[in-house]
Amino acid sequence: MDIQQLREALAEFEPADDREADYLSQIIDLIDRVDEPCSRYTFDPGHVTGSGFVVSPDLQSLLLVKHRKLGWWLQPGGHIEPDDDDVVAAQRREIEEETGLQELEWLGLFDLDVHRFPARGSEPAHLHFDLRSAFVAGTFDVAAGDGADDIRWFPFDEVPRRDPSIIRPLGKLRLLTDKR
């Protein structure tokens, strides 16, 4: 992963509010002071991750996977691997691994989030500095894959309200898809 590409993507990002501006500042700070900010083994304070909010072809639903480790309905995403060219490549790879989707139209980086990931096994609790892109799927055909116990298209008004890191960007996602 080219850290300079990551810096450039963040330099172009426009935070939607003060919370997101704070997330942007935290992510830039992480990149500036940690040797390997994208390594899944950087736990102090955490590492950069990438996820994708995938909208249905008719722009009416959001694709969520039931996360195997957490048991929550979340957007597909995860760790950036060393051979990923950039964050978007990591997001596409994670979406394909978790949902089977390959045909995706990238709408751009649209959201940032910093959230705590709980301790698991030998890995301590740490932060995920998540860069989120929006995508439109080319098909409704999906299948739960790696890391997912289930997968489902949720109409926007029926998205589970358990996780604020999904609810907060829903408004931005709807504005983005309404422009199409």
Long-range contacts (C-beta under 8 A, 24 or more apart in sequence): 1-38, 1-80, 1-81, 1-82, 1-84, 1-85, 1-86, 1-87, 1-90, 2-85, 2-86, 3-31, 3-37, 3-38, 5-86, 5-87, 6-31, 6-37, 6-38, 6-48, 6-86, 6-87, 7-31, 9-86, 9-87, 9-109, 9-131, 12-109, 13-109, 13-112, 15-112, 16-111, 16-172, 19-168, 20-111, 20-112, 23-112, 23-113, 23-114, 23-129, 24-112, 26-114, 26-129, 27-112, 27-114, 27-129, 27-131, 30-129, 37-129, 38-80, 40-79, 40-80, 43-123, 43-124, 43-126, 44-126, 45-126, 45-127, 46-117, 46-126, 46-127, 46-128, 46-129, 47-79, 47-80, 47-126, 47-127, 47-128, 47-129, 48-80, 48-87, 48-129, 48-130, 48-131, 49-77, 49-78, 49-79, 49-80, 49-128, 49-129, 49-130, 49-131, 50-77, 50-78, 50-80, 50-87, 50-88, 50-90, 50-91, 50-94, 50-130, 50-131, 50-132, 50-133, 51-75, 51-76, 51-77, 51-78, 51-91, 51-94, 51-130, 51-131, 51-132, 51-133, 52-76, 52-77, 52-91, 52-92, 52-94, 52-95, 52-104, 52-132, 52-133, 52-134, 52-135, 53-110, 53-111, 53-132, 53-133, 53-134, 53-135, 53-169, 53-173, 54-95, 54-99, 54-101, 54-104, 54-135, 54-136, 54-137, 55-134, 55-135, 55-136, 55-137, 55-173, 55-177, 56-136, 56-137, 56-140, 56-153, 57-136, 57-137, 57-138, 57-139, 57-140, 59-136, 59-177, 59-180, 60-155, 60-156, 61-153, 61-154, 61-155, 61-156, 62-153, 62-154, 62-156, 62-159, 62-170, 62-173, 63-99, 63-101, 63-137, 63-142, 63-151, 63-152, 63-153, 63-154, 64-151, 64-152, 64-154, 64-159, 64-160, 64-166, 65-98, 65-99, 65-144, 65-147, 65-148, 65-149, 65-150, 65-151, 66-144, 66-148, 66-149, 66-150, 66-151, 66-152, 67-147, 67-148, 67-149, 68-147, 68-148, 68-149, 69-120, 69-147, 70-118, 71-149, 72-160, 72-162, 72-163, 73-152, 73-154, 73-159, 73-160, 73-162, 73-163, 73-166, 74-163, 74-166, 75-132, 75-166, 76-148, 77-130, 77-132, 78-147, 87-131, 87-133, 88-133, 91-131, 91-133, 91-135, 95-135, 96-145, 97-145, 97-146, 97-147, 98-144, 98-145, 98-146, 98-147, 98-148, 98-151, 99-142, 99-143, 99-144, 99-145, 99-148, 99-151, 100-141, 100-142, 100-143, 100-145, 101-137, 101-138, 101-139, 101-142, 103-137, 103-138, 103-139, 104-135, 104-136, 104-137, 104-138, 105-135, 105-136, 105-138, 106-133, 106-134, 106-135, 107-133, 107-134, 107-135, 107-136, 107-176, 108-133, 108-134, 109-133, 110-134, 110-169, 110-172, 110-173, 110-176, 111-168, 111-169, 111-172, 111-173, 113-165, 113-168, 113-169, 115-165, 130-165, 132-169, 134-173, 134-176, 134-177, 136-177, 136-180
